[in-house]
Amino acid sequence: MKVSKITRKRVSLVLVALLVFNLLNVGLIRQSFAAEEYVETFDNSNATGSYETNSYVGNDGVTWSYVASRDEGDYPIEGKGLMLRRSSDNSSILSSPISDGISSFSVDLKKGFTGSGDRQVELFINGGSIGLSEAFDDTDVHTFSVEELNIAGEVEIQLVNVTGKQVVIDNITWTSFDGEVTQASKVKASVNAGEVEAGTEVTLSTSTDGADIYFTTDGTLPTEESTLYDAPITITEDVTIQAIAVKEGLDASNVASFSYTVKAPLEVQSIADTRSLEVGSEAKIEGIVTASFVAGGQTNLYVQDDSAGIVVRGDIAANIGDRISAEGTLNQYFDMAQLEVAAIEVVAESEDIPEVQVITAEDLTTDTGEAVEAELVKVENVTITEVDSNGNFTGVDENGEFKLRPEDASLLEVGKTYESITGVIDYNYSEYKLTPRSALDIVQDAFSVFANPAAGAIETGSTVELDTLVEDGVIYYTVDGTDPSTTSEVYSEAIEVTEDVTIKAIVVKDGEASEVAVFEYQTILPLDSLNIHDIQGAAHQSLYDGKIVKNVKGIVTLIDGSKGFFMEAPEADADVRTSEGIYVYIEDTNVNVGDLVSVTGEVEE
């Protein structure tokens, strides 16, 4: 384990009082401090093997926030480190405000992964650029050092990857300011200089208490006669903000300069053209949502226009049939194109989805599948022959084999033949896979009734929709256990489920009735209001298996290395058949025994 080179020293309150008293007696408000050295070793980092945006508390209580970064992987410098992904993802790490200023700085750098190309980072202090490291493309460890920074007061340290290649960082080292405080601290900006969106607001600040800030935007140097800063500055055009901090008894700060250029708005382009761009390119598309899945805490929207389909990924939401506009960065996830976005705009709701394209197994080979990647398609006359341990089914049609990966494995059954299976095309682990969206996409007999969601566990108060592929067919149903007939209730709106129920339904056209379809539902509590004993249940199998539950509270009772922990409910129920404990699988968490935590995740038996 690595440790800080020098531990932060503490001065007693008595000594501080004597120091101030003596300084006041000589009538000079000047302070000087012995320089101390600090090192961030990343021993406390919570970064995992996936690129994420997160934060953690490091050495000496400094909080470090990283963007689009992961752990060091197979490219460590000295134990744990951080890998910054690439400039197009704004990969960076930023410290919380650090008192005592900064005199010198260094960081160790190493090439992440083996792809050729320069690795280089830029150092920012209080939002202002200090300089670039030397570019390198070898496997050696390089140290980027800056001396004589001599910045007093509160500082924020930021490192930004300025290349398109991964770079590993470790041992961020700095010394505190050790000179006399005779000058106000330099002004810092809340937004780094560079390209920004129109309307971006920039906040100016200084760590010198009681100092006023004066600024200009016309190219002249600021003085005490310039505009007094009292509110965030909105960037609407290319501009350079220059600012000073002024306080009586101290020299004015050095001029801080922040140049901003307004990013030109992107034009909408076809999805096919977007798919052909280089990774890291920015793009804007418009299309119809054909599917929506939650994965890794974010939503994957499958979006299609007249040219192609693509996955739009982010903390976003839209309904199937919505026309959306999305602007973001093109990425490849396991070689599947996706547009990573911060937000979307719903241009129109409930439009007609694109016509479903009928394909065969021949269209889903390694050589042919990209032509339909992320598109809504249908395969007819499919027999399911096998399923593996990961829920990947093998289907066979008249032209060969292909893979299917439904979100709910219970939708398909080995040995059955289906008239048609509809879904979107996913690509992972070097295979194209048909992904049905719901039970309505699985048609064993077209002359029948389908239910969405499929039979099984359902949240109390949720609704079940019935549907049929029979044009002009009328659906009759019952909920009392009797078989439906033409005298039963006609289906006209979704059926609310408030207790365990069996829905039976038929479709009738021209006097001919389908076989009775039976859908049995077991009600479960809302997924965002569960206790551990609710999840465990009294039966051998949890009703919540495969469900994503939210905000489950528990007290940590045992840490299982770096793989997870056990937790127990704060309060038990009166049922001896239900367990109050559960295991939480999460890598590199920073919880401790006795912590009260709230967990969101997928239930697995």
N, C-alpha and C positions, 0 to 999 in steps of 0.2 A: 504494500500500500504506500502511496506517496503522501508526503506531508508538506505543509507550508514550510518554506525555508526559514522564515523568522515569524514567530508568533506576535500578534499585535500587543503592544505594551499598554498598561493601564496606569494612570496617574491618580493619586488619591485626591479627594476633594479638598483636603487641607492644603496640599501642595499647590493645587490650582488657585486657591484663594490667595496664598502667599505670593504667587507669581503675578497675579493681577494687581495686588496691592503694591508690590515693588515697582511695577511698570508705571502705575499711576503716580507714584511719588516722584519719578523723574520726568513726568509730564509728557511722555511720548508713547502713543498707542501703536507699538510695533510688536509683532510676535514672530518668533522663529522656533522651529521644531526640528528634532532629530529625524532624519529620514528613516522610514521603516520599509521593509520589503515584504510583499505579499505574493502568493502564488495560488492560482486556481488550477487544481490538479484533476478536476472532473471525477474525483472519487465518489462524489454524491450525485453525479449526473443520472437522470432517469431516462436518458435517450435509449431507444431500443434499436432493433435491426430494421425498422421501417422509418422512412422519412416522415417526420412529424414537426408540428409547431407546439412548443411546450416551454416550461420553465422549471427551475429547481433552485434550492438554496445551497450554495457552494461553501467553500472555505471562508472563514471570517464573517459569516452571515450575509454575504453578498448574493443577491438573487440574479441568476443568469437566465435570460429569455432567448430561446433559439427558434429559428424559422427554417422550415424545409431542411432539417438535419437529422442525422441518425448517429448511432454509436460508431466506434472506430472500426468495427468488423474485424477483418483479417489484416488490418494495416495499423496496428498500434504504434505509438511512439514510446510511451512509458506507462503501460497499463491503460486505464480507461482514457478516452479522448472523445472528440466530437468531429463528425464528418459533415462538412458543409457541401450541399449538393451541387448547386450551380447558380449563376447570376440571374438567369431568367426566372427562378423561383424565389428570388430575393433572399437566398440562403445567408444567414447571418447569426451573430450572437451579440447580445447587448446586456451590459451589467445594470443593476439598479444603481441609484446615486451613491457614490463612494465619497466619504468625507476625507479631509486631510490633503486633497489635491493629488497631483502626480508630477514626478520629476523625470522618470524614465520608464520605458516599456519594452517588453520582449514577448515573443510567442514562438513555440516550435511548430513547424509545418512539415507535412509529409504528403506524398502523392496517395490519393485514395483510388483503389482499383488500378488496372494496368493499361487502360486506354491512353493513347498518346495525346499530347496537348499540354500547354502551359498550365501551371497552377499558380495562383496569385491572389493575395487578399489586400484589402484596403483598411487602414485604421482610421477610425473617427473618434474624436474626443469631444463630448458635448455637442455632437451633431456636425462638427466641422472636420473636414478631411485633414489628416496629418500626413499621410503618404501611403505609397504602395510598397509591398514587399517585392523583392526580386522574383521574376518569373522563373520557374524551374519545371523540368519534365524528366526527373530521375527519381530513384527510390531512396535517396538520402534524406536525412532529417535536416531541415534548414531552419535557422533562427532569424526571425525578423525583429530587429532592435531599433529603438528610437531613443536618443539621449537628449538631455537638456530641454524637456518639455516645459518644466517649471510653471505649471498651472496650479494656482492656489484655489482653495475652496472645494466645493462639491463638483465631482466629475462623473461622467458616464462613459464607459469604454465600449466601443463597438467594433467588431471585425466583420467584414463583408466579403464574400466570395465574388470576385469580379470576372471569373472565367466560366466557361461552360462545362468544366470538369470538376470532379470531386476533390476536395482537399481536407486532410485531417489536421486538426489543431490540438495542442496540448500545452500545459505549463504556461498559461497566461500569467506573466510576471510584471509587477510594477512597484515602484518606490514612491512613497508619499512625498509631498512638497516639503523641502527643508529650508526654504529661504524666508526672508522677512516679508510680511504682508504689507506692502506699500501701495498696492494697486488693486482696483476693483477687478473681480473675476470676469473673464471674457464672456460675452453673451452667447448663449446656446439656443438652438432652434429645435422645435419638437419634431420637425420633418427634415430628413437629410436632404442636402442640396441635390439637384438632379431633375429628372423628368417626373412630373406629377400630373394627376388628373386636374382638370379645370374645376375650380371651387374648393380645392384643398385649403384648409386653414392651418397657418403656421403660428405657433405660440413661441414667443421669445422669453427667456428667463436668464437670471444670473444667480450664482450661489452666494453673492455678497448681500447679506441682509440689509434692507433699507436703501439699496441702490435704485436709482431711476435709470430707465433705458431710453435712449434716443436713437432714431433710425431714419434712413433715407431709402428711397427707391428710384431716384433719378440719376444715379451714378456719382453723386457727390459724396464726399466723406462726411460722416455725421459729427455734429458738435452739440453742445448744450442748447443751441438755437434751433436744432432740427426737431422733427415731430416727436413728441413724447409718446412712448408706447403705453397703451392702456387697454388694448383688446387684440385678439388674434387677427392676423393679416390674411385676407382671402386672396389666393392666387388665381387670377383670371387671364393673365397673359404672361409671356416671358418677362422675368424681372430678377434683379439682383437686390437683395436686402442687405444693407450695411448697418451695423449697430454698435453702440458703445454703452457701457454701464458707468454711471457716475455716482459717487458718494462723497460727501464732504469729509475732508481729512485724508482721502486717498486719491492717488492719481487715477485718471480715467482709464478704463480698460483698453486693451488693444482693440482695434476695429475687427469685428467679426463679419464675415461676408458669406452670404448664402445665395447662390444663383439657381433659379428654378426655370425650367422650360415646360410649357404646357403640352401634354401629350395630345397629338392629333387624334381626333375621333376615328375609330375603325369603321370601315365600310363592310356591310354584310356581304359575305361571299358564300358560294355553295358549299355544302358539306363535303362533296367530293374534292373540291379545291383545298379545303381546310385539311382534309386527311393527307394530302400530298405535301404539306408544309414540313419544314424541319422541326424537330423536337425543340421546344422552347419558344417557338414563334407565337405571337399573339394573333388571335383571330376572333371574328364575330360571325355568328350564324343565326339563322332563323329556321324553325321547323316544328313539326308536330311530335308531341310526346307519345310514344307507343308502349312504353313500359317504365316502371319505377321500382327500384330495389334499394334497400338499405344495406350497406356493407362497410365495415370498419368505422362506424359512427357517422358516415356521410351517405348522401343519396346519389345513386347512379340513375340518371334519366336517359333512356334510350330515345334519341331524337332523330327524325327522318325528314328529308325534303325530297324533291323530285330526283335528286342526283345520287344520294347515298344516305347512310345512317352513321351515327356516332354516339358515344357515351358522353354525357355532360355530367361532371361530378362536382359536388360541393355540399355545403350545408344549405340545401335548397329544397323546395317542394313544388310540385305541380301535378295535375291530374292527367291521366291518359286522355288524349284528345285536345289538350291545351296546345295552342301555338305559342311558343316561347322565343324570346331573343336572348342569346347568351354570348358573353364576351369573356375570354380568358386565355389561358396558355395551353398550347398543345403538348400533350405528354403521351408516352407509351407505357402502359401498365402490362407487364408480361407480354409485350409486343401487340397489345390491343390499343388502338388510338382512343384517347379521351381528351376532352376539353375541360380543364380544371378552372373553376370559376368561383368568385366570391358571392355572386348573386345572379339572379335571372330576372327577366321581365316577362310576365304573362301578357302577350299581345292580344290574344283572344281565347275565350274558354269554349270547351266542348265542340271543337270542330270535328269534321269527319276524319278519321285516321286514314293513312294511305292504304290503298288496296293491298290486301295480303297477297304476297307473291308465293305461288306454289313451286316448290323445289323438290329435289330428290337427294338421295345420299351422294350422288355424283357431284353435287354442288357444295358439299361440305368437306372436301378433301383439303389437304395442306396446300395444294396448288390452286384450288378454286374457291375456297371459303371466304377469302378477303372480299370478294365481289359482293357478298351479302352480309358482311360483318356489321353487327349492330342493327340490322334491318328486321322488320316483322315479316315472318315467312310461315308457310304451312307445308308439312309433309304428310302425304296420304298413304293409307293402308300400311300402317307400321306395326310390326310385331316386336315386343320387348323380349329380348333373349337372356339378358343378364344385368346384374347391378353389382358394382364393386363397393368396397368398404367406405369410399368417399362420397357415395350417392350418385356416381356417374352410371347412367343406364346405357346399354347398347340396344339400338333399334335397327331393324332390318326392313327395307322396302324392296321393291322389285329391282333396284339398281345397286344394292349393296348395304353395307353397315355404316352407321354414324352414331355419334354420341349425343345424349340428352342429359341435362342437369337441372331438373326442376327445383325450385326453392323448397317445395314440400315433397319429400320423397314418397309420401303416401298417395300422391296423384297417379303414379304409374305402378303397374304390377307385372312382374316377370311372367311370361307365358301368355299374356293377353295381346290381342290384336285390336288396334284402334283405327276407326275410319280416317281420322285425321288428328294431327297434333300441331297446334299453332304456338309460336313463341318468337323470341328475339334470339339472334345469334351472338353468342359469347365466344371469347377466345381466351383460353388459359391452358397452361401446361402443354403447349404446342398442339392443341386440338380445338377445332371449331365444334361448339356444342349448342344444340337447340334448347332454349330455356323457356318452358311454358310459364305464363304469368299467373295463372290461377286455374281452378277446376274447369272454368268455362273454355279453356284452350284444349282440353282433353276430350275428344269425342269418340266414344266407343260405338255408339249407335246414334246416327243423326236424328232419327225419329224418336227422340227422348227429351227428358227435362234435365237441366244441369243446375247446380247450385253454387253460389259463390258467397262466402267461403265454403270450401268443401266440408263435409261432415267431420266432426271432431270437437275439440275444445273451442269455445267462443266466449268472448267477454260479455258479461251480463249487460244487457241494454244494446248490444250490437244488432245489426240487421242482416238478414239473409236474402240475397237476390236470386230469383229463379229465372231461367232463360231457356230458349230452345232455338235450334237452327231451322225448325219447320216454319216456312213463310206462312203467315196468316194463321198459324196454329194457336189454339186457345189452351192455356194451362189451368188445370183444376187441382186443388190441393186440400189436404187436411192436416190438422195438428193434434187430433185426438186419438190417433192410433188406428183409425178405420181406413180402409182403402178408398181412394178418391174415385168419383164418377162425375158425370156431367151435371149432377145435382149438387156437387160440392162447391165450395167457394171458388170463384174465378180469381186468379192471381192478377193483381193490378198494381201493387206497390210492394216494396221490400217488407219482409216479415220481421218484426222486432222479437228478439229472444230474451226473455227475462228469467227463464228457468229451463231445466233440462227438457228437451222436446224432440220428438220425431216428426219430421215433415215428410209427407208422402205426396207425390205429384204425378200427373199424367198430362200429355199434350194430345189434343183432339183436332183432327182436320178431316172434313168431308165424311164425318161419321165414324172415322177410324181412330181408335185410341192406342196410345203407346203402352208399353209395359210400365208398371208402377215403379217410379224411382223413389228410393228411401234414403233420407238424410237424417242421421242421428247426431244431436248436438248436446254436449255437456257444458254447462255454464261455468265460467271461471271469473275470479275477481279482476277488476281493472289492472292492467300490467304496471301501472305507475303507483299502486297503493298496496303493495304486498309486503307481508312479513315473511321471515324465513320459513316458519311453520306452514304458511300458505303454499309456498313453493314445494316443500317436501311432501305435504299431503299425508293422508292416512293410508293410501294405497301403495302398492309396490312401485308403480310407475307414476311419475309426476305428470299432472295435467298440463304443466307448463313446459314440458320438454320441447325444445326447439323454439320457444317463445323468447322474445327480447323483453326482459323485465327492467324496470327503471327505479332508481332511488331506493334500493333495498338497504335498510340500515342494520348494522351489526357491530359488535365489539371484537376487535382482533384478539384471538386467543393463542395463535401459533403462527410463526413465520416459516414457510417451507422454502428455505434458501432464496434463490432469485426467481422461483417459478410461480409463487403465489402465497396465499395465506388462508388460514381457517378463521371464520368469524362466527359469533353466536348472537342470537337475538337479544336485545336489551331487556325484553319482557317475554315470558313464555305464555302459551295458551294453556288451557286446562285439559287438552287432549293428549293422553300418554302415548298415542299412536304416532304423533307427529314429532319430528326432530326439530330442535332449535338451532342446529349447527349446519354450516355449509362451507364448502371449499370454493375459494375464488382464485381462478387461474389468471394471473397477470404478471408479466415479467418486469423485474427491476422496479418494483414499487418501493416507495419510501415510508410505508406505514410502520408503526411500532405496536408491540403487544399492549393492549389496553386502549388503543385509539378507537373512537367511535367513528365509523366510516359509512358512506353512502355509495352503493355500487350499482352500476348499470351494465347489463350484459346478457348473453344468451344462455339459457338453461340447457345443460346437457346431462343426460343420465350416464 
